[in-house]
Amino acid sequence: METILICIIAGLGAGLGTGFAGMSAAVVISPMLVTFLGVNPYEAIGIALASDVLASGVSAFTYAKNKNIDIKRSKSLFISVLIFTGIGALVAQQVPVATMGNLTVYGSLLMGINFFMKSFKKEEITEATEIQEQPQDNLAEAKTFKQKIRPFLPVLCGSLIGFICGFIGAGGGIMMLILLTTVLNYELKTAVGTSVFIMTFTALFGATSHFTLQRIMPDPMILSLCALSTLTFALLGAKFANKAQAHVLNRATGIVLMSLGTFMILAV
């Protein structure tokens, strides 16, 4: 009964995070399995990534129906993320099990705080004010520099995103979301839809890499429960996200992650 309850709660947090903000399921599932069920951190990361495959895929389908996916401008990002996901999984094998477990637990709380604080920032107003105050010459130079480096940023950032995703299973969706909104200037909903689309394939490759390199098979019951509960709540989250405002999504995601992160740290 404890296993079922933990898996459902983990799926709730992971699913809502995926649906709301394209978050990787590993941010919630991995630390909960490690903390409350004593699952090997590498197996937990693999289970979380496997859960991401189905949840991210269905969430991406929901965003696609609402025309909130644009993969044409993200091809180089997609390829670089996949390549370095495999490299990250290889490097992760050299990290001690205890260290890997602690990284997953504290990462969940920190990610929640980040989302919660974002919900109170008036980004659009601040950005407009800064543009008005800057001299036109500086704006022209900044624009020219940005245009020169823009073609290379998706590849460089995608390499970092893929490595982190393969290494610890977390950060892929969130970091892609940041890249798509700040570098490629995607609108938030389109950025979320595109990030979960890419994360579907990244998670599949990452999960396969972790299970293969560790030569382990995941617990069938834990994997099934996490995948199904994550999928269920990802569907609900994606439907809500396509109609909600950005600050509401950030606040809701932050509250869920902070609550789960706090419980896990207290349980360690």
N, C-alpha and C positions, 0 to 999 in steps of 0.2 A: 504493500500500500504506500509506503514511504517513497519507493522508487517511482511509482505512478504519479504521485503528487508532485514530486520534485521535477519530473520530466514535463508535466503539464504547465507548471509555473514557469519553468525555463522556456518552454515553447511560447507561452503568453508574452513574456518580455521580448523574446527574439522576434516573434511574429509581428508584434506591434511596432517594434523598432524598424523591421524591414519594410513594413507597409507605410509607416510614417516618414521615414528618412533614408531608406535604402541601406540601413545598417546591417552589418554582418551579424549573423546569428551567433557567431563565436564570442561576441562581446558579452552575451548572457549565458548561453548554454555551456560553454567550456568551463567557466569558473564555478557554475552551480553543480555540474557533474563532479568536478574535482573536490569541491568543498563539502558537499552533502552526501555524495555517494562513493567517494574515494576512487573515482575512475582515473586511470592513468592519463596525465595531461595530454599526451600525444594522441591517445585514443579519443579523448574528449574533444580535441580540436577537429579530428577527423569526423566525428559524429556531428559536430556543429556545422562543419562545412557541407556534409552530406544533407543535413536538414536545410541548409541554404539553397541547395540546388532546386528542390521542389518549391519552396516558399518564394524564392526570388523569381523563379520562372513564372509562377502564377501571378505574382505581383506585377511583373513586367508585362504580362498579357493584359492585365487590367489597365495599366497605363497606356498600352498600345491601343486599346479600344477607345481611349479618350484622346488619342493622338498626342501623347506626351512622351514619345521616344524619338530621338534623333541620333542614329548610329553613324550616319554618313561622315560627320565631322570627328568621329571618335575611333576611326579604324586603327590609327597608329597607337592610340592608348590601349585599345583592346589587345593587340598583338603583344605589346611590351609587357602588359600585365600578366598575360598567360605565361610567357617565357620566364619571367622572374618569380612567378609563383612556385614553379618547380625548383628554381635555385634556392628560394627561401626555405622550402621544405627540406632540402638537402642540408642546409646549414643548421636548421633547427635540431637535427639529430645529435649535434655536438653539445647542446645545452643541457645542464643537469635537470632532472625531472622536477625537483623542488622549486628551482628558479622559474621554470616554465609555468608551474602551477600558480605561484605568487603573482607573476606578471598578468595572468588572465583575471585574477580576482580584483586586484587594484585598478586594472584598466577599465573595468566596468563602471566603477564609481567615478573615476576621472572623466570618462566619456559622458556620463550623466550630468555632471556639474557643467561641463562645456556646453551641452545642449540647453540646459536650463538657463544659463547666463545669456546665451544667444537670444533667447526669447524676449529679453528686455531691451535689446539694442535697437535703436531706430536707424537701421542701416541706410535706408534710402534717403532720409533727411540728412544724415551725416555726410553721405557721399555727395549729395547735391551742394551742400554748403562748402565742402572742400574744393569742388570744381569751380565755384564762383570766386573763391578767394585766391586761387592760383593764377599767376600771370599766364597770358596766352602763349608766350615763348616756351615756358616750362611744360605746358600742356602738349604743345606740338612735339617737343623733344621726347617726352614720355610716350606719346602715341607712336612715334617712329621707332623707338627702342622696343616697344611692346610688339610691334608688327614684325620686327626682325627675329625676335626670339620665339614668337608664338609657335611656329612649325615644330620647334624642338622640345617645347615644354611638355606636350602630351607624352612623348617617348621617355623623357627623363623622369617625369612624375609617375608615369605608368610603371617604370622599372622599380621605383621606390615602393609604390603601392603594392605591386605584385610580390616583392620580396617580403614586405611586412605581412601580407596576407598568407603567404606560404609559410612564413616563420612561425607566426602565432595564430593565424586564422582570423585575425580581427583587423579592422581598419580599412579593408578594401572598399566597402560600399561608402563609408563616410568620407574617406580621402578622395575617392572618385567624385563624390558629390561636390566637395570643395573645389576640386580642379575644374569640373565642368561649369560651375557657377562663376568662379573668379577668373579663370584663364580663357575658357571658351565662351564665356558669357551666355550660358544656358539659363533659361528661366527655371525657377526652382522645381516646378513639377516635371518639366522635361528632363532636368538634370537627375531627379530621383528615378524617373522611369528608365533613363539610359543607364544609370549606375546599377540598378537591379538587373537589367538585361545582361550587362557585362559580367556582373557578379554571379549570374547563373552558371556561366561557363568556367569562370575562375574557381568557384566553389567545387565544381565537379572535378576539375583538374587537381585542386589542392587536396580534396578528400582522398582521391585515388593515390596521390603521391604519399600522403601520411600513412595510409593503411599498407601500401606496398613497401615503403622503406622500413617501417616498423615490423612488417611481417605479422600483422595482427588482424583479427576479424572483430569488428565491433559487436557489442552485446545486441542481439536482434531486438529484444524488447525495448531497451533504452533508445536505440536508433529509431524504431518505429514510432514510439510515443513522442519523441522529440520532433520528428519529421512531421507527424500528423498535427500535433498541437501548434507547431510553428506555422504550418500551412494555413490552418484554420484562422488563427489570429492575424496572419499576414493578409489574408483576403479581407478581413474586416478593416484592418488598418489602411489598406490601399484604397478601399472604397471611401473611407472617411477623408483620407489625405487629398483626394482629387477634388474635394469640395471645401476643404478647410484652408485657413490662412496660414502663412509660414510660421508666424510667432506661436500660433496654437500648436502646431506640429512639434516645434522645438521644445516647447514647455512640457507637452505631454510625454515626449520621448525622454526628456531630462528627468522628469519625476519618476518614471518607471525604472530607469537605469540607476538613479541615486538610491531608490528604495531597495532594489535588489542588491546593489553593491554594498550598502550599509549592512544588510542582513548577512551577507557572505563574509564580510570582514569580521563581524562580531562572532561568527561561527567558527572562524579559523582558530 
